Amino acid sequence: MKTQFDISLHFDFKEEVNGNKMFSEKRALEAFTLMKSLGIKYFNTWCNDDVYPQSDEDDILFAKILSRRMKEMDIKMSSFHFVGSVLDCYDESQNKVRFYMERTLKIFADCKPGSIVVHPGTYGEGGFKCNKIAHQKAVDKWGREKTHAMLIENLRHFGKLAAKYDIKIAVENLFQGRFYSNVEELIGLVEGVALDNVGYCLDSGHANLDHVDIPETIRRMGSKLFEVHLHDNNGKEDQHLPIGFGNLEWISIIRALKDIGYQGTATYEFFRWPYVDRVVGIKNSIMFWESLEKIQENGYFTSDWK
């Protein structure tokens, strides 16, 4: 059993150039240098914001440079966030969706992500923001059962492709009524896929918004929990606050992760800092998380006020 989890930091390696967001090797190198200074070996990222990218050029450059820098600096990608669609409400064949799944794996395989994180609620053009509308279109067009079956087949296809590269697919819980935001539905989806390398990504902030019993959900997901996204909130908004700045009960979450023998990283997915200097913020967040791990393991040692 792990007494401490490896931390993974979330990074965006793009910068705006002439109105377009392009991969920046400079940003990647700065991030990796920061990681080395903090003794952190893992990171999480994504590449293209488009559901259906029109060109491979930037993604190929992104993956090639990132892979080289990772090898040079002995840094690993804990997970890669797939921004593409897992079901297209306009295409009954689903060939377009599957093409982009395969494209992503081919381009980023050399980066060796432990898992590829998938939102089950991204449908066609418009991406995440339009998933409720697009899902309803799919249900109206094909019916709920067929829509569910098509999504299972797409994820199974993705999982079989990923297995060839020794990569896992982690389906993330969403929130507030989005498709498969309900934990029972999400578990039913993954169980329906029925592949060893298709499991879960538990997002703590999303779960808190839906008042999910997070420790119980972790235990239910068990060995199929491949990734956790850790951030805090007030239970009302998806704030992506640092751990401890919202109302999540972290000690019980850590205990549940240890109970199932969780083997993945503790992936920080918060973007707001109480410090102008981001490095100071990250350092304090690491110290706080490690303190929580020690409290969970050993309790408190102070017995008086002196």
C-alpha positions as a Python dict, from the first residue, in 0.01 Angstrom:
ca = {
    (1, 'M'): (0, 0, 0),
    (2, 'K'): (125, 346, -88),
    (3, 'T'): (176, 572, 213),
    (4, 'Q'): (222, 871, -16),
    (5, 'F'): (95, 927, -370),
    (6, 'D'): (307, 1068, -649),
    (7, 'I'): (190, 1417, -739),
    (8, 'S'): (114, 1513, -1098),
    (9, 'L'): (79, 1876, -1206),
    (10, 'H'): (-163, 1997, -1472),
    (11, 'F'): (-11, 2222, -1741),
    (12, 'D'): (-125, 2407, -2050),
    (13, 'F'): (169, 2432, -2290),
    (14, 'K'): (2, 2667, -2535),
    (15, 'E'): (34, 3040, -2584),
    (16, 'E'): (-155, 3280, -2805),
    (17, 'V'): (11, 3369, -3136),
    (18, 'N'): (-175, 3600, -3375),
    (19, 'G'): (-504, 3508, -3218),
    (20, 'N'): (-437, 3133, -3224),
    (21, 'K'): (-326, 2911, -2936),
    (22, 'M'): (-9, 2730, -3039),
    (23, 'F'): (221, 2485, -2863),
    (24, 'S'): (511, 2660, -2690),
    (25, 'E'): (830, 2466, -2624),
    (26, 'K'): (939, 2752, -2399),
    (27, 'R'): (635, 2701, -2175),
    (28, 'A'): (693, 2326, -2165),
    (29, 'L'): (1058, 2370, -2072),
    (30, 'E'): (967, 2619, -1797),
    (31, 'A'): (710, 2374, -1659),
    (32, 'F'): (953, 2081, -1663),
    (33, 'T'): (1225, 2290, -1498),
    (34, 'L'): (978, 2383, -1225),
    (35, 'M'): (886, 2017, -1178),
    (36, 'K'): (1250, 1915, -1144),
    (37, 'S'): (1307, 2186, -884),
    (38, 'L'): (1013, 2053, -681),
    (39, 'G'): (1106, 1687, -722),
    (40, 'I'): (787, 1611, -917),
    (41, 'K'): (808, 1354, -1195),
    (42, 'Y'): (457, 1350, -1344),
    (43, 'F'): (232, 1591, -1532),
    (44, 'N'): (-107, 1597, -1702),
    (45, 'T'): (-197, 1800, -2010),
    (46, 'W'): (-404, 1824, -2327),
    (47, 'C'): (-331, 1959, -2673),
    (48, 'N'): (-597, 2070, -2918),
    (49, 'D'): (-908, 2258, -2804),
    (50, 'D'): (-1094, 2157, -3121),
    (51, 'V'): (-1318, 1851, -3115),
    (52, 'Y'): (-1224, 1778, -3476),
    (53, 'P'): (-885, 1940, -3552),
    (54, 'Q'): (-846, 2039, -3916),
    (55, 'S'): (-469, 1993, -3916),
    (56, 'D'): (-228, 1749, -3752),
    (57, 'E'): (72, 1980, -3780),
    (58, 'D'): (65, 2149, -3439),
    (59, 'D'): (-31, 1830, -3255),
    (60, 'I'): (253, 1633, -3416),
    (61, 'L'): (502, 1907, -3328),
    (62, 'F'): (360, 1920, -2974),
    (63, 'A'): (400, 1544, -2923),
    (64, 'K'): (746, 1523, -3085),
    (65, 'I'): (902, 1803, -2880),
    (66, 'L'): (725, 1701, -2560),
    (67, 'S'): (842, 1340, -2593),
    (68, 'R'): (1202, 1450, -2650),
    (69, 'R'): (1202, 1688, -2354),
    (70, 'M'): (1042, 1427, -2130),
    (71, 'K'): (1318, 1178, -2210),
    (72, 'E'): (1590, 1439, -2160),
    (73, 'M'): (1456, 1544, -1820),
    (74, 'D'): (1324, 1206, -1700),
    (75, 'I'): (966, 1330, -1668),
    (76, 'K'): (651, 1126, -1731),
    (77, 'M'): (300, 1202, -1853),
    (78, 'S'): (55, 1059, -1599),
    (79, 'S'): (-241, 1125, -1827),
    (80, 'F'): (-345, 1303, -2143),
    (81, 'H'): (-686, 1470, -2171),
    (82, 'F'): (-870, 1372, -2488),
    (83, 'V'): (-1077, 1675, -2594),
    (84, 'G'): (-1237, 1494, -2887),
    (85, 'S'): (-1585, 1352, -2912),
    (86, 'V'): (-1686, 1008, -2790),
    (87, 'L'): (-2020, 1017, -2973),
    (88, 'D'): (-2134, 1232, -3264),
    (89, 'C'): (-2507, 1299, -3277),
    (90, 'Y'): (-2486, 1380, -3649),
    (91, 'D'): (-2305, 1065, -3766),
    (92, 'E'): (-2472, 727, -3721),
    (93, 'S'): (-2163, 545, -3849),
    (94, 'Q'): (-1943, 712, -3582),
    (95, 'N'): (-1651, 684, -3825),
    (96, 'K'): (-1544, 1043, -3764),
    (97, 'V'): (-1529, 996, -3388),
    (98, 'R'): (-1327, 677, -3422),
    (99, 'F'): (-1089, 834, -3671),
    (100, 'Y'): (-996, 1105, -3420),
    (101, 'M'): (-959, 852, -3140),
    (102, 'E'): (-706, 660, -3348),
    (103, 'R'): (-539, 984, -3458),
    (104, 'T'): (-483, 1089, -3095),
    (105, 'L'): (-328, 756, -3001),
    (106, 'K'): (-93, 752, -3300),
    (107, 'I'): (28, 1107, -3241),
    (108, 'F'): (75, 1088, -2863),
    (109, 'A'): (179, 724, -2815),
    (110, 'D'): (548, 820, -2787),
    (111, 'C'): (463, 1041, -2488),
    (112, 'K'): (353, 720, -2311),
    (113, 'P'): (63, 858, -2106),
    (114, 'G'): (-47, 625, -1829),
    (115, 'S'): (-405, 693, -1930),
    (116, 'I'): (-612, 902, -2167),
    (117, 'V'): (-890, 1084, -1984),
    (118, 'V'): (-1222, 1105, -2164),
    (119, 'H'): (-1530, 1318, -2100),
    (120, 'P'): (-1833, 1100, -2175),
    (121, 'G'): (-2038, 1409, -2252),
    (122, 'T'): (-1863, 1565, -2552),
    (123, 'Y'): (-2065, 1537, -2870),
    (124, 'G'): (-1958, 1665, -3209),
    (125, 'E'): (-1894, 2029, -3290),
    (126, 'G'): (-1928, 2264, -2995),
    (127, 'G'): (-1756, 2027, -2755),
    (128, 'F'): (-1812, 2022, -2381),
    (129, 'K'): (-2020, 2339, -2363),
    (130, 'C'): (-2281, 2198, -2601),
    (131, 'N'): (-2294, 1841, -2474),
    (132, 'K'): (-2637, 1862, -2311),
    (133, 'I'): (-2793, 1992, -2633),
    (134, 'A'): (-2608, 1742, -2851),
    (135, 'H'): (-2693, 1450, -2623),
    (136, 'Q'): (-3061, 1535, -2638),
    (137, 'K'): (-3037, 1542, -3018),
    (138, 'A'): (-2884, 1194, -3011),
    (139, 'V'): (-3158, 1063, -2781),
    (140, 'D'): (-3431, 1223, -2993),
    (141, 'K'): (-3277, 1073, -3306),
    (142, 'W'): (-3183, 722, -3193),
    (143, 'G'): (-3352, 669, -2857),
    (144, 'R'): (-3185, 640, -2517),
    (145, 'E'): (-3093, 271, -2539),
    (146, 'K'): (-2935, 294, -2883),
    (147, 'T'): (-2745, 611, -2789),
    (148, 'H'): (-2607, 435, -2481),
    (149, 'A'): (-2512, 127, -2686),
    (150, 'M'): (-2336, 341, -2949),
    (151, 'L'): (-2132, 517, -2682),
    (152, 'I'): (-2032, 184, -2529),
    (153, 'E'): (-1915, 60, -2869),
    (154, 'N'): (-1713, 378, -2930),
    (155, 'L'): (-1540, 353, -2592),
    (156, 'R'): (-1477, -17, -2650),
    (157, 'H'): (-1321, 70, -2985),
    (158, 'F'): (-1104, 336, -2816),
    (159, 'G'): (-1003, 91, -2543),
    (160, 'K'): (-899, -181, -2788),
    (161, 'L'): (-690, 68, -2986),
    (162, 'A'): (-531, 204, -2666),
    (163, 'A'): (-444, -146, -2544),
    (164, 'K'): (-210, -186, -2843),
    (165, 'Y'): (-4, 101, -2697),
    (166, 'D'): (-38, -20, -2335),
    (167, 'I'): (-252, 287, -2255),
    (168, 'K'): (-560, 297, -2033),
    (169, 'I'): (-881, 491, -2098),
    (170, 'A'): (-1016, 675, -1792),
    (171, 'V'): (-1376, 798, -1822),
    (172, 'E'): (-1429, 1108, -1609),
    (173, 'N'): (-1734, 1190, -1398),
    (174, 'L'): (-1898, 1516, -1505),
    (175, 'F'): (-2145, 1728, -1309),
    (176, 'Q'): (-2479, 1904, -1282),
    (177, 'G'): (-2688, 1699, -1520),
    (178, 'R'): (-2436, 1647, -1798),
    (179, 'F'): (-2438, 1312, -1973),
    (180, 'Y'): (-2320, 1036, -1734),
    (181, 'S'): (-2262, 1282, -1451),
    (182, 'N'): (-2463, 1041, -1234),
    (183, 'V'): (-2220, 794, -1073),
    (184, 'E'): (-2454, 498, -1126),
    (185, 'E'): (-2475, 581, -1497),
    (186, 'L'): (-2098, 622, -1522),
    (187, 'I'): (-2031, 288, -1354),
    (188, 'G'): (-2289, 125, -1580),
    (189, 'L'): (-2115, 274, -1883),
    (190, 'V'): (-1770, 143, -1790),
    (191, 'E'): (-1908, -197, -1691),
    (192, 'G'): (-2086, -209, -2027),
    (193, 'V'): (-1758, -153, -2211),
    (194, 'A'): (-1612, -448, -2019),
    (195, 'L'): (-1243, -402, -2103),
    (196, 'D'): (-961, -426, -1849),
    (197, 'N'): (-801, -103, -1970),
    (198, 'V'): (-1119, 109, -1966),
    (199, 'G'): (-1189, 248, -1619),
    (200, 'Y'): (-1246, 572, -1435),
    (201, 'C'): (-1107, 916, -1370),
    (202, 'L'): (-1262, 1053, -1052),
    (203, 'D'): (-1278, 1432, -1049),
    (204, 'S'): (-1316, 1542, -686),
    (205, 'G'): (-1453, 1887, -766),
    (206, 'H'): (-1715, 1754, -1007),
    (207, 'A'): (-1823, 1494, -752),
    (208, 'N'): (-1858, 1759, -482),
    (209, 'L'): (-2090, 1965, -702),
    (210, 'D'): (-2322, 1666, -734),
    (211, 'H'): (-2296, 1582, -361),
    (212, 'V'): (-2146, 1243, -437),
    (213, 'D'): (-2017, 1025, -154),
    (214, 'I'): (-1660, 1040, -282),
    (215, 'P'): (-1497, 781, -51),
    (216, 'E'): (-1774, 529, -124),
    (217, 'T'): (-1745, 595, -499),
    (218, 'I'): (-1368, 542, -485),
    (219, 'R'): (-1424, 207, -316),
    (220, 'R'): (-1682, 106, -577),
    (221, 'M'): (-1447, 196, -862),
    (222, 'G'): (-1170, -5, -698),
    (223, 'S'): (-889, -127, -922),
    (224, 'K'): (-1049, 41, -1224),
    (225, 'L'): (-982, 386, -1081),
    (226, 'F'): (-691, 488, -1304),
    (227, 'E'): (-673, 863, -1241),
    (228, 'V'): (-791, 1122, -987),
    (229, 'H'): (-825, 1494, -1057),
    (230, 'L'): (-792, 1681, -731),
    (231, 'H'): (-936, 2027, -676),
    (232, 'D'): (-1170, 2192, -428),
    (233, 'N'): (-1485, 2406, -442),
    (234, 'N'): (-1773, 2538, -233),
    (235, 'G'): (-2017, 2273, -356),
    (236, 'K'): (-2193, 2522, -582),
    (237, 'E'): (-1944, 2622, -854),
    (238, 'D'): (-1670, 2440, -1047),
    (239, 'Q'): (-1403, 2669, -903),
    (240, 'H'): (-1093, 2446, -935),
    (241, 'L'): (-955, 2577, -606),
    (242, 'P'): (-641, 2443, -438),
    (243, 'I'): (-695, 2155, -197),
    (244, 'G'): (-825, 2283, 136),
    (245, 'F'): (-981, 2602, 0),
    (246, 'G'): (-1329, 2451, -40),
    (247, 'N'): (-1542, 2212, 164),
    (248, 'L'): (-1424, 1866, 56),
    (249, 'E'): (-1332, 1620, 332),
    (250, 'W'): (-986, 1520, 216),
    (251, 'I'): (-882, 1283, 495),
    (252, 'S'): (-1161, 1037, 411),
    (253, 'I'): (-1076, 1064, 39),
    (254, 'I'): (-711, 979, 105),
    (255, 'R'): (-817, 689, 328),
    (256, 'A'): (-1041, 549, 53),
    (257, 'L'): (-762, 576, -206),
    (258, 'K'): (-532, 381, 23),
    (259, 'D'): (-802, 125, 100),
    (260, 'I'): (-832, 30, -268),
    (261, 'G'): (-456, 29, -323),
    (262, 'Y'): (-479, 314, -574),
    (263, 'Q'): (-171, 305, -798),
    (264, 'G'): (-215, 629, -993),
    (265, 'T'): (-100, 982, -926),
    (266, 'A'): (-258, 1257, -720),
    (267, 'T'): (-320, 1492, -1012),
    (268, 'Y'): (-356, 1857, -918),
    (269, 'E'): (-614, 2022, -1142),
    (270, 'F'): (-655, 2359, -977),
    (271, 'F'): (-585, 2686, -1154),
    (272, 'R'): (-641, 2957, -894),
    (273, 'W'): (-372, 3049, -647),
    (274, 'P'): (-370, 3254, -327),
    (275, 'Y'): (-24, 3382, -425),
    (276, 'V'): (96, 3604, -708),
    (277, 'D'): (397, 3374, -738),
    (278, 'R'): (261, 3045, -875),
    (279, 'V'): (566, 2851, -756),
    (280, 'V'): (495, 2952, -396),
    (281, 'G'): (137, 2837, -444),
    (282, 'I'): (241, 2497, -575),
    (283, 'K'): (495, 2447, -295),
    (284, 'N'): (235, 2527, -31),
    (285, 'S'): (-19, 2298, -196),
    (286, 'I'): (230, 2010, -196),
    (287, 'M'): (312, 2066, 171),
    (288, 'F'): (-58, 2077, 260),
    (289, 'W'): (-136, 1757, 69),
    (290, 'E'): (156, 1575, 229),
    (291, 'S'): (33, 1696, 570),
    (292, 'L'): (-311, 1551, 496),
    (293, 'E'): (-152, 1218, 401),
    (294, 'K'): (39, 1211, 730),
    (295, 'I'): (-271, 1301, 931),
    (296, 'Q'): (-465, 1022, 763),
    (297, 'E'): (-185, 776, 836),
    (298, 'N'): (-89, 878, 1189),
    (299, 'G'): (-346, 1122, 1325),
    (300, 'Y'): (-245, 1435, 1515),
    (301, 'F'): (49, 1439, 1752),
    (302, 'T'): (-20, 1761, 1943),
    (303, 'S'): (-181, 1681, 2277),
    (304, 'D'): (-197, 2025, 2438),
    (305, 'W'): (-191, 2395, 2355),
    (306, 'K'): (174, 2452, 2445),
}
